């Protein structure tokens, strides 16, 4: 079979779709009621691992970005490396980590997620730091700030919008990425999505997982937008 | 490193490549799925991005689309599409992946056309070029580097995400990994690692090939200028 002659429509169905009747609705309160405990625990797992990922990634990424910022020759290589690492497919990363850390281990998923979030955060934090105008840095140095004082009082606050943007990107993609953990039964809401698929294509379970997942991402995103506004009141004043 | 060596040993066995469902079969499935997904993504993302960029509006739409797709888990689309009237098979997998190919193509096409120097456009209009001529002769040639960059991002993303097709038995290299997990970590550990290595190599290869293409289609004078912008569209406001 030639690579180009393949036509999508010609593919043979793998299995008959589940019945379309009322027996398999897209959403069912009955299902949500009956499985409230499971759904809540999966949701809790999802929220927990997302928060853990983002906090760990932030604690590692900001110092790394500062190091890359101080030592200019490192900036290019760090950005290039993070770009290359980011192309590694998530499932492949899980596959390479799972034999080392245990195949049904929560830490396996956590480390994979932290790596991805880390890359997004470093990129954005570094972009934020390098965009601090050199006049501002000179002025701060002229006022007698040392390296750390300048970083803490001038450069990091000015880089905050970039860091918050990175945080939003990292959080939203982490929420979506947690679902991949379903392959080793550690996927939070992804377990619901895959569970519904394997459980004779039970649509209500899939939809519940999906809706909660997207909703969670939106809530986190909005919360971070609010946090950004609280932390950088000057940028709001400038717009107004 | 023991597991890593086991994975390499697995890759070194020719039968693991040529068997039915072996690496060659899975690689072909993977490339076919990727090819069609990127093609569909191009068919939707490029004209839309070029049109919006030419008209000079709709930036909000582009950003919203990009952010929305980021929040939707790939797994959700992969599992939901086969249960719709589309039915099972490769088509829902391809469509699900195409959805994730659209944002980079759309965003880069839009940015590319918007970043054409307004003075250049004024000069072209002053020379009497119509809207269509302006698009074909001035804006598109100047936006080619951005279009190529969007294609590269989309292709790499789809080739990486196509690994997940295995969750719905859609074939591709991910199938090697899930089959390994199915055997259990003690028996299939080498296969899991081997599948992981194969997928990583493929993703890096596609990245390298498209980076080469991007460089080839970028005229020499534009190469230095392009270094100023961020490599990936990572803005979200």
Contacts between the chains, C-beta under 8 A, distances in Angstrom:
chain1	res1	chain2	res2	distance
A	1	B	28	7.9
A	3	B	28	7.2
A	3	B	31	6.6
A	3	B	32	6.5
A	3	B	35	7.2
A	6	B	32	5.1
A	6	B	36	7.8
A	8	B	36	5.7
A	8	B	89	7.9
A	8	B	90	5.8
A	8	B	91	4.7
A	8	B	94	5.6
A	9	B	91	6.8
A	11	B	89	3.9
A	11	B	90	4.3
A	11	B	91	6.4
A	12	B	89	6.6
A	13	B	87	5.7
A	13	B	88	4.5
A	13	B	89	5.3
A	14	B	88	4.5
A	14	B	89	6.3
A	14	B	169	6.0
A	15	B	88	5.7
A	16	B	88	7.9
A	17	B	82	6.8
A	17	B	83	6.0
A	17	B	87	5.8
A	17	B	88	6.4
A	18	B	83	6.6
A	79	B	231	7.7
A	83	B	231	6.2
A	83	B	232	7.2
A	84	B	204	7.0
A	84	B	207	7.3
A	87	B	156	5.1
A	87	B	160	6.3
A	87	B	203	4.9
A	87	B	204	6.4
A	87	B	207	5.1
A	88	B	160	7.4
A	88	B	200	5.3
A	88	B	203	6.3
A	88	B	204	7.9
A	89	B	159	7.9
A	89	B	160	3.8
A	89	B	161	7.1
A	89	B	163	4.6
A	89	B	199	5.2
A	89	B	200	7.2
A	89	B	203	5.7
A	90	B	160	7.6
A	90	B	163	7.8
A	90	B	164	7.9
A	91	B	163	4.4
A	91	B	164	6.0
A	91	B	166	7.7
A	91	B	174	5.4
A	91	B	177	6.0
A	91	B	196	7.8
A	91	B	199	7.0
A	92	B	160	8.0
A	92	B	163	6.4
A	92	B	177	7.3
A	92	B	195	7.4
A	92	B	196	4.3
A	92	B	197	7.8
A	92	B	199	3.9
A	92	B	200	5.0
A	92	B	203	7.5
A	93	B	196	7.4
A	94	B	196	7.9
A	95	B	177	4.6
A	95	B	180	7.4
A	95	B	192	4.7
A	95	B	193	6.5
A	95	B	195	5.7
A	95	B	196	3.3
A	95	B	199	7.6
A	96	B	193	6.2
A	96	B	196	4.3
A	96	B	197	7.5
A	96	B	200	7.6
A	98	B	181	7.6
A	98	B	185	6.8
A	98	B	192	6.2
A	99	B	3	4.0
A	99	B	185	6.1
A	99	B	189	4.5
A	99	B	192	6.2
A	99	B	193	5.9
A	100	B	3	6.5
A	102	B	185	7.7
A	103	B	181	6.9
A	103	B	184	7.8
A	103	B	185	4.0
A	120	B	234	7.0
A	123	B	232	7.8
A	123	B	234	6.2
A	124	B	234	6.3
A	127	B	230	6.6
A	127	B	234	8.0
A	165	B	234	7.6
A	165	B	235	6.8
A	165	B	236	6.0
A	165	B	237	7.0
A	166	B	234	7.6
A	168	B	236	5.8
A	169	B	70	7.4
A	169	B	234	6.2
A	169	B	236	5.6
A	172	B	67	7.4
A	172	B	70	5.3
A	172	B	71	5.3
A	172	B	236	7.9
A	173	B	70	5.8
A	175	B	71	7.1
A	175	B	73	8.0
A	176	B	70	6.8
A	176	B	71	6.2
A	176	B	72	6.7
A	176	B	73	4.3
A	176	B	74	7.2
A	177	B	73	7.7
A	179	B	73	4.3
A	179	B	74	7.8
A	179	B	75	4.6
A	179	B	76	7.3
A	180	B	75	6.9
A	180	B	164	7.0
A	182	B	75	6.8
A	182	B	167	7.4
A	183	B	167	7.2
A	183	B	177	8.0
A	183	B	178	6.7
A	183	B	181	6.2
A	184	B	181	7.0
A	189	B	73	8.0
A	190	B	73	6.8
A	190	B	75	5.7
A	193	B	73	7.1
A	193	B	75	5.2
A	193	B	76	5.7
A	193	B	79	5.5
A	194	B	75	6.7
A	194	B	79	7.0
A	194	B	167	6.4
A	196	B	79	7.1
A	197	B	79	4.4
A	197	B	167	7.6
A	197	B	168	6.6
A	201	B	82	7.8
A	201	B	83	5.6
A	203	B	83	5.8
A	206	B	76	7.2
A	206	B	79	5.3
A	206	B	80	6.1
A	206	B	83	7.4
A	207	B	80	7.6
A	209	B	76	7.1
A	210	B	72	7.6
A	210	B	73	7.0
A	210	B	76	3.9
A	210	B	80	6.8
A	213	B	71	8.0
A	213	B	72	8.0
A	213	B	73	5.4
A	213	B	76	6.6
A	214	B	71	5.3
A	214	B	72	5.9
A	214	B	73	7.9
A	214	B	76	7.8
A	217	B	70	7.8
A	217	B	71	3.8
A	218	B	71	6.5
A	221	B	67	7.9
A	221	B	71	7.5
